[in-house]
Amino acid sequence: MKLVPRYTDIGEGFAISDHPAKVAAPQLLLWNEPLAEQFNIQVNADSRASVFSGNEPQAVSAVALGYSGHQFGHFSPRLGDGRAHLLGAISDDKNQLWDVQLKGAGATPFSRGGDGRCALGPAIREYVMSEAMYALGIPTTRCLAVVGSGETVYRNPPQPGAIVTRLASSHIRVGSFQYLATQGDVTSLKNLADLAIQRHYPEINSTGAQRYLDFLAAVISRQVNLVISWMRVGFIHGVMNTDNTLISGET
């Protein structure tokens, strides 16, 4: 699996180098073979649990991303990937780059005292829902694998732990821009906007300030269309905050 580093040149503190924490006894529970074929992911069946638990490093530049968010009416300036590690990006069969992220792979600099782990139930739900959205023709992130950690995640009540391998055309959120804006980092904001335009809105060819106004309008339009698609099938997003809203317009 050939990975390309992502986001490391956006700005200081946006992508912090951090590696997954190993788990005790990884076991492959779900594997999305059609998605693996689409991305030409050739990992030996005996190695998949180790690779997609984070026990067998695949990236020299794994990062946790910073972002802010409006949550339940209040602004939180520093949230970030508290339990996710972005390994890098891979190309699909159309030569488009997609991020590869492990969710539940251990604490990061953004964990705020959390353990960085994910329970098995939510991991399976993400796999099922993302693939259901895809089957319904709704833009969505995808799930490649769910790996049991062989460890207990201490929630209420304690539950088995798991790691989800999530693929997304990017993990740039509305909250990503809020994070850089809070720091007053205009240069990094511009770098991030230019990357988002290049990756998701290549049809924008205006220049100067108009380029970014056109970008904003395009993001709004795509978000509206996404929510309409949800409403058509009766899907309700339970935590529709800016930290959970992708610029790409994916579920």
C-alpha positions in Angstrom: 0.0 0.0 0.0 1.8 3.1 -1.3 0.9 6.2 0.8 1.5 9.8 0.0 2.0 12.3 2.9 -0.8 14.8 3.3 -1.3 18.2 5.0 2.2 18.4 6.5 2.9 21.6 4.6 -0.3 23.5 5.5 1.0 25.3 8.5 2.4 24.9 12.0 0.2 22.8 14.3 -2.3 21.9 11.6 -1.0 18.3 11.1 1.0 17.0 14.1 3.2 13.9 13.6 1.9 11.0 15.7 1.7 7.3 15.3 -0.9 4.7 16.2 -0.5 2.9 19.5 -0.2 -0.9 19.2 -3.1 -3.1 20.5 -2.9 -6.5 22.3 -4.5 -8.9 19.9 -5.8 -7.5 16.6 -8.4 -9.5 14.8 -9.9 -8.7 11.4 -13.7 -8.5 11.7 -14.8 -6.8 8.5 -13.0 -6.4 5.2 -14.4 -4.5 2.2 -13.0 -6.4 -0.7 -14.7 -4.3 -3.5 -13.2 -1.2 -2.0 -9.8 -2.8 -1.7 -9.9 -3.7 -5.3 -10.9 -0.2 -6.3 -7.8 1.2 -4.6 -5.6 -1.8 -5.5 -4.9 -2.4 -1.9 -2.8 -5.5 -1.8 -2.2 -6.6 1.8 -1.8 -10.2 2.6 -4.8 -11.6 4.3 -2.7 -12.8 7.3 -1.3 -9.2 7.7 -4.5 -7.2 7.4 -5.3 -7.2 11.1 -1.8 -6.0 12.0 -1.7 -3.4 9.3 -5.1 -1.9 9.9 -4.9 -1.9 13.6 -1.8 0.3 13.4 0.5 -2.5 14.9 2.4 -2.7 11.6 3.4 0.8 10.6 2.6 1.7 7.0 3.5 5.4 7.1 6.5 7.5 8.1 4.3 10.6 8.3 1.1 9.6 10.2 -0.5 12.8 11.5 -3.4 14.0 13.7 -5.2 17.0 12.3 -6.2 20.0 14.2 -9.7 21.6 13.9 -12.1 23.7 15.8 -15.9 23.4 16.1 -19.2 24.9 17.1 -20.6 22.3 19.4 -24.1 22.6 20.8 -24.1 26.4 20.6 -20.5 26.9 21.9 -17.3 27.4 20.1 -14.4 25.1 20.9 -11.2 26.5 19.4 -9.1 23.3 19.8 -10.6 19.9 19.1 -8.7 17.9 16.5 -8.3 14.2 15.9 -8.5 12.9 19.4 -8.6 9.2 18.4 -7.7 9.1 14.7 -4.4 8.9 12.8 -4.2 9.9 9.2 -1.7 7.6 7.5 -1.5 9.4 4.1 -3.3 9.2 0.8 -3.7 6.5 -1.9 -4.9 6.6 -5.5 -8.1 5.0 -6.6 -8.8 3.4 -10.1 -9.5 6.9 -11.5 -6.1 8.2 -10.1 -7.9 10.3 -7.5 -6.3 10.7 -4.1 -8.2 9.5 -1.0 -7.1 9.9 2.7 -6.5 6.7 4.7 -7.3 7.2 8.4 -7.3 4.8 11.4 -10.1 5.7 13.9 -9.6 4.3 17.4 -5.9 3.8 17.0 -4.9 5.5 20.3 -4.4 8.9 21.9 -3.0 11.9 20.0 -1.9 15.4 21.0 -5.6 16.4 20.6 -7.1 13.7 22.9 -7.6 16.1 25.9 -7.2 13.2 28.4 -9.1 10.6 26.4 -7.8 7.1 25.6 -8.1 7.5 21.8 -9.9 4.3 21.4 -13.2 3.3 19.8 -15.7 0.7 20.9 -16.7 -2.1 18.6 -20.4 -1.1 18.3 -19.8 2.4 16.9 -17.1 0.9 14.6 -19.5 -1.6 13.0 -22.2 1.1 12.7 -19.8 3.4 10.8 -18.9 0.6 8.4 -22.6 -0.4 7.8 -23.8 3.2 7.5 -21.1 4.4 5.2 -21.5 1.5 2.8 -25.3 1.9 2.9 -24.9 5.6 1.9 -22.6 4.5 -0.9 -25.1 2.0 -2.1 -27.8 4.6 -2.1 -25.7 6.9 -4.3 -25.1 9.5 -1.6 -21.6 11.0 -1.3 -19.8 9.5 1.6 -16.6 8.5 3.3 -16.0 4.7 3.0 -14.9 2.0 5.4 -12.2 -0.5 4.3 -11.9 -2.6 7.5 -12.9 -3.0 11.1 -10.3 -4.7 13.3 -11.0 -5.9 16.9 -8.3 -4.7 19.3 -8.5 -7.6 21.8 -8.7 -4.9 24.5 -11.5 -3.5 26.6 -12.6 0.1 26.0 -13.7 1.6 29.3 -17.0 3.3 28.6 -20.3 2.9 30.4 -20.5 -0.1 30.3 -17.0 -1.4 29.3 -17.0 -2.7 25.7 -14.7 -4.5 23.2 -12.4 -2.1 21.3 -12.0 -1.8 17.6 -10.2 0.3 14.9 -12.0 1.5 11.8 -10.1 2.2 8.5 -11.8 5.1 6.9 -11.2 6.4 3.4 -12.3 9.9 2.4 -11.5 12.2 -0.5 -10.1 14.5 2.2 -10.5 15.2 5.9 -10.7 18.9 5.5 -13.6 20.2 7.6 -15.3 23.5 8.1 -13.6 23.4 11.5 -10.2 23.1 9.8 -10.6 26.7 8.6 -11.9 27.8 12.0 -8.8 26.3 13.6 -6.4 28.3 11.5 -8.6 31.4 11.6 -8.5 31.3 15.4 -4.7 31.4 15.3 -4.8 34.4 12.8 -2.8 32.3 10.4 -3.9 33.9 7.1 -1.1 32.2 5.1 -2.1 28.7 6.2 -5.7 29.5 5.6 -4.9 30.4 2.0 -2.8 27.2 1.7 -5.7 25.1 2.9 -8.2 26.8 0.7 -6.0 26.4 -2.3 -5.6 22.7 -1.5 -9.3 22.2 -1.0 -10.1 23.9 -4.4 -7.5 21.9 -6.2 -8.7 18.6 -4.7 -12.5 19.1 -4.6 -13.4 22.1 -6.8 -11.0 22.2 -9.8 -13.7 23.9 -11.9 -13.0 27.2 -10.0 -10.7 29.2 -12.2 -11.3 32.7 -10.8 -8.4 34.6 -9.2 -7.8 36.9 -6.2 -10.5 37.4 -3.6 -13.2 36.2 -6.0 -11.6 32.7 -6.1 -12.3 32.2 -2.4 -15.8 33.7 -2.6 -16.5 31.2 -5.4 -15.1 28.5 -3.2 -17.4 29.4 -0.4 -20.4 29.4 -2.7 -19.5 26.0 -4.1 -19.1 24.5 -0.7 -22.5 25.8 0.4 -24.1 24.4 -2.7 -22.6 21.0 -2.2 -23.6 20.9 1.5 -27.2 21.8 0.6 -27.3 19.0 -2.0 -25.8 16.5 0.5 -28.4 17.4 3.2 -31.2 17.1 0.6 -29.9 13.6 -0.3 -30.0 12.6 3.4 -33.6 13.9 3.8 -34.7 11.8 0.8 -33.7 8.6 2.5 -34.7 9.7 6.1 -31.1 10.0 7.4 -30.6 12.4 10.3 -27.0 13.5 11.3 -26.8 13.3 15.1 -23.9 15.7 15.6 -24.0 18.2 12.7 -21.4 20.6 14.0 -18.7 22.4 12.0 -16.1 19.8 13.2 -18.1 17.1 11.6 -18.8 18.8 8.3 -16.4 18.0 5.4 -15.6 20.6 2.8 -15.9 17.8 0.1 -19.6 17.4 0.8 -19.3 13.8 1.9 -21.3 12.1 4.7 
